[in-house]
Amino acid sequence: MTQTSTISRPALITVPMADTSMDIEYQWINPELTTADLIIFLHEGLGSISMWRDWPAQLCQAAQCRGLVYSRYGYGQSTPRSADKLRNIDYLHIEAQQALPAFLQAMGLQDQRPILFGHSDGGSIALIYAASHPDAVKAIMVAAPHIFVEDITLEGIVAARELASTTDLIEKLGRHHRNPSTVFSSWNDTWLTDQFRDWNIEALLPQIQCPLLAIQGDNDEYGTLEQIQGIKRLAPQTQLCILPDCGHSPHREQATALNVAITDFLKNIS
């Protein structure tokens, strides 16, 4: 076993999308492990490649997998979203059903069956993708995913808006994004619209056929355990992992426990 993961420099690839194209930032981990499983990492609603820090490399080292991390449109060093371009209420479906397939096609990965790891918004995208493309994934792992909107979720998003207006949150996001103000507003404003209150993906979950690991901290400030318990009811193959003394970001707060749970899960999938 190698001692450290091999991490490539972030790069950009042009991805055709509908009537336009955009540059998407991506980064490989352990690309030389050509026969190993591939984990694709889907970030949170304010995330990017750099905001993962070194956790994807830690996991890929522990699991001896390849990894592919990317920043979605509007995030990180990918093509920024115009400040006056409103995001659709069904943006998570668009990411899962249009943007992710287009990215995989551009990367030449359309015929592979990757493992998806998604955090928060990224978890919802992973669930929608696996439901929409049941034969295209080997397994999915979701941490603090959303399958419907809860009051606690909206309360957390309102609190984030207050932080953005009273602290240097936007400035800090600027370390990770080309257009941090738009990254924040497009996420925050969308979730707080009246129309988004009815957003729900529960009807899709029975279509997921692959092995599924659903992870959540018991002190998640953006959702109750009903999120992952709901996944288990609707996709019975789901394995649940509830992390004690953990909030919304298990890879930051309980990385060691999370890595153990994931590597144990990966050992048992075919």
C-alpha positions in Angstrom: 0.0 0.0 0.0 1.3 3.5 -0.8 1.9 5.9 2.0 0.2 8.9 0.5 -2.3 9.6 -2.3 -1.2 11.1 -5.6 -3.0 14.4 -6.1 -3.0 16.1 -9.5 -3.1 19.9 -9.9 -6.7 21.2 -10.5 -7.5 21.7 -14.1 -10.4 23.0 -16.3 -12.4 21.1 -18.9 -14.9 22.6 -21.2 -18.3 20.9 -20.8 -21.1 21.4 -23.4 -24.4 22.0 -21.7 -27.7 22.5 -23.7 -27.1 25.7 -25.8 -23.9 26.7 -24.1 -20.7 25.4 -22.6 -18.8 26.1 -19.4 -15.4 25.4 -17.9 -15.5 23.0 -15.0 -12.7 22.7 -12.4 -11.6 19.1 -11.6 -8.8 17.3 -9.7 -7.7 13.7 -9.8 -6.6 11.6 -6.8 -4.6 8.5 -7.4 -5.1 8.5 -11.2 -2.4 5.8 -11.6 -4.7 3.3 -9.9 -6.4 2.6 -13.2 -8.1 -0.7 -12.1 -9.3 0.6 -8.8 -12.8 1.9 -8.0 -13.5 5.5 -8.8 -15.1 7.8 -6.2 -16.6 11.0 -7.5 -17.0 13.7 -4.8 -20.1 16.0 -4.9 -19.7 19.1 -2.8 -22.2 21.0 -0.6 -24.2 24.1 -1.5 -21.3 26.5 -0.7 -18.5 24.0 -1.6 -15.7 23.6 -4.1 -12.6 21.5 -4.7 -10.6 23.6 -2.2 -13.2 23.5 0.5 -12.9 19.7 0.8 -9.3 20.3 1.9 -7.4 17.0 2.1 -10.3 14.7 3.2 -11.0 13.2 -0.3 -7.3 12.2 -0.5 -7.4 10.8 3.0 -10.4 8.6 2.1 -8.9 7.5 -1.3 -5.7 6.5 0.5 -7.6 4.5 3.1 -9.8 2.8 0.5 -7.1 2.5 -2.1 -9.4 4.1 -4.7 -9.1 6.7 -7.4 -10.9 10.0 -6.7 -12.3 12.7 -8.9 -13.3 16.0 -7.2 -14.9 18.8 -9.2 -16.5 22.2 -8.6 -19.9 22.6 -10.2 -20.9 25.4 -12.4 -20.7 28.7 -10.5 -18.4 27.3 -7.8 -14.7 27.3 -7.2 -12.7 28.1 -10.3 -15.4 26.9 -12.7 -17.3 29.3 -14.9 -19.0 31.7 -12.5 -22.7 32.2 -12.4 -23.9 35.7 -13.5 -25.2 37.7 -10.6 -28.5 38.4 -12.4 -29.0 34.7 -13.5 -31.6 33.2 -11.2 -31.2 29.6 -10.3 -34.1 27.2 -11.1 -36.0 25.7 -8.2 -35.2 22.3 -9.6 -31.4 23.0 -9.7 -30.5 19.8 -7.9 -32.4 17.8 -10.6 -30.6 19.7 -13.3 -27.2 19.0 -11.7 -28.0 15.3 -11.4 -29.8 14.7 -14.7 -28.0 17.1 -17.0 -24.8 18.6 -15.6 -23.2 15.5 -14.1 -23.8 13.3 -17.1 -22.4 16.0 -19.4 -19.3 16.3 -17.1 -18.8 12.6 -17.1 -19.1 12.5 -20.9 -16.6 15.3 -21.3 -14.2 13.5 -19.0 -14.6 10.2 -21.0 -16.1 8.5 -18.0 -19.6 7.8 -19.4 -19.0 4.1 -19.6 -17.6 3.6 -16.1 -19.7 2.8 -13.0 -18.3 5.2 -10.3 -19.1 5.3 -6.7 -20.6 8.7 -5.7 -20.0 10.5 -2.4 -22.2 13.5 -1.9 -22.4 16.0 1.0 -25.5 18.0 1.7 -26.6 19.4 -1.7 -24.1 17.0 -3.2 -25.9 14.1 -1.4 -29.2 15.0 -2.9 -27.6 15.2 -6.4 -26.1 11.7 -5.8 -29.5 10.3 -4.9 -31.2 11.9 -7.9 -28.5 10.7 -10.2 -28.6 7.1 -8.9 -32.4 7.1 -9.2 -32.3 8.5 -12.7 -29.4 6.3 -13.9 -29.7 3.1 -11.8 -27.3 1.1 -13.9 -24.6 3.8 -14.1 -23.3 3.7 -10.5 -21.7 1.0 -8.4 -22.7 2.5 -5.1 -23.5 5.9 -3.5 -22.6 7.4 -0.1 -24.4 10.5 1.1 -23.6 12.6 4.1 -26.2 15.0 5.5 -28.4 14.8 2.4 -31.7 16.5 1.9 -34.7 14.6 0.6 -37.3 17.2 1.7 -37.3 20.6 3.3 -37.5 20.9 7.1 -38.1 23.9 9.3 -34.6 23.2 10.9 -33.1 23.5 7.4 -34.6 26.8 6.7 -33.7 28.1 10.2 -30.1 27.2 9.5 -30.2 29.0 6.1 -31.7 32.1 7.7 -28.9 32.0 10.3 -26.3 31.7 7.5 -27.8 34.8 5.8 -27.4 36.7 9.1 -23.8 35.6 9.3 -23.2 36.7 5.7 -24.5 40.2 6.5 -22.7 40.7 9.9 -19.4 38.8 9.5 -16.6 38.2 7.0 -18.3 35.0 5.7 -18.4 36.2 2.1 -14.7 37.3 2.2 -13.8 33.8 3.5 -15.8 32.2 0.7 -13.7 34.3 -1.7 -10.7 32.1 -0.9 -12.5 29.3 -2.6 -14.7 30.8 -5.3 -14.3 33.3 -8.2 -17.7 34.9 -7.3 -18.4 34.3 -3.6 -21.3 36.7 -3.3 -23.2 35.0 -6.1 -22.3 31.5 -4.7 -23.9 32.5 -1.4 -26.9 34.3 -2.7 -27.9 31.7 -5.4 -27.8 29.0 -2.7 -29.4 31.0 0.1 -32.0 32.8 -1.9 -33.2 29.7 -3.7 -33.8 27.7 -0.5 -35.7 30.6 1.1 -38.2 31.0 -1.7 -41.8 30.0 -1.1 -41.7 27.7 -4.0 -38.7 25.7 -2.7 -40.6 24.8 0.5 -42.3 22.0 -1.4 -39.1 20.6 -2.9 -39.1 16.8 -2.3 -37.3 13.8 -3.9 -38.8 11.0 -1.9 -40.7 9.6 -4.9 -37.4 9.0 -6.7 -35.7 7.0 -4.0 -37.3 3.6 -4.6 -35.7 3.7 -8.1 -32.2 3.4 -6.5 -30.9 -0.1 -7.0 -27.2 0.2 -5.9 -25.8 -0.2 -2.4 -26.3 3.0 -0.4 -24.7 4.3 2.7 -26.5 7.3 4.4 -24.5 9.2 7.0 -25.6 12.0 9.3 -24.4 13.6 12.5 -26.8 13.5 15.5 -26.4 17.2 15.9 -26.9 18.2 12.3 -27.9 21.9 12.3 -29.5 21.6 8.8 -31.7 18.5 9.2 -33.1 15.8 11.4 -32.3 12.1 11.3 -35.6 11.8 9.4 -33.6 12.6 6.3 -31.6 9.5 6.3 -34.2 7.4 8.0 -36.6 8.4 5.1 -34.0 7.1 2.6 -33.8 3.8 4.4 -37.6 3.4 4.3 -37.8 4.1 0.6 -34.5 2.3 -0.4 -34.4 -0.6 2.0 -30.8 -1.6 0.9 -29.6 1.5 2.6 -27.1 1.2 5.5 -27.4 3.9 8.1 -24.5 5.6 9.9 -25.3 8.0 12.7 -22.3 9.8 14.0 -22.4 11.0 17.6 -21.3 14.6 18.5 -21.3 15.6 14.9 -23.0 18.4 13.0 -23.7 19.0 9.3 -20.1 18.2 8.0 -18.9 14.8 9.1 -15.8 14.9 6.9 -14.6 18.0 8.9 -16.0 17.0 12.3 -15.6 13.3 12.5 -13.3 12.4 9.6 -11.8 9.3 11.3 -15.2 7.7 12.1 -16.5 8.6 8.7 -13.5 7.0 6.9 -14.0 3.8 9.0 -17.7 3.7 8.1 -17.0 4.2 4.4 -14.1 1.8 4.1 -16.2 -0.9 5.8 -19.1 -0.2 3.4 -16.8 -0.4 0.4 -15.3 -3.7 1.4 -18.8 -5.3 1.2 -19.9 -4.1 -2.2 -19.3 -6.1 -5.4 
